């Protein structure tokens, strides 16, 4: 499993790299400000059985 994944900020369209922590569970959700435009995003992380992570965001 990779320890990083990316999502696209809904506000500015930039690709953002975030760390992935599998010890936090298979389904994770947290709020993080975009480092480019400072708008808050709800980050969703889903980790599959094979360890691959899917990350996406939505505006807070």
DAPEBEL-V70050 format. One line per field, one symbol per residue. ss: DSSP state (H for helix, E for strand, C for the rest). psi: psi as a letter, one per 30 degrees, with the letter a starting at -180 (. if undefined). burial: 1 if it has 16 or more other ideal C-beta (glycine too) atoms within 10 Angstrom, else 0. A space follows every 10 residues. Layout:
ss = ???
psi = ???
burial = ???
This chain:
ss = CCCEEEEECC CCCCEEEEEC CHHHCCEEEE EEECCCCCCE EEEEEEECCC CCEEEEEEEC
psi = klgllllkkf efgkkkkllk jffflfjlkl kkkkfefgkk kjkkkkklfg fkkkklllk.
burial = 0000101011 0000010101 0000000100 0001000000 1010101000 0010101000
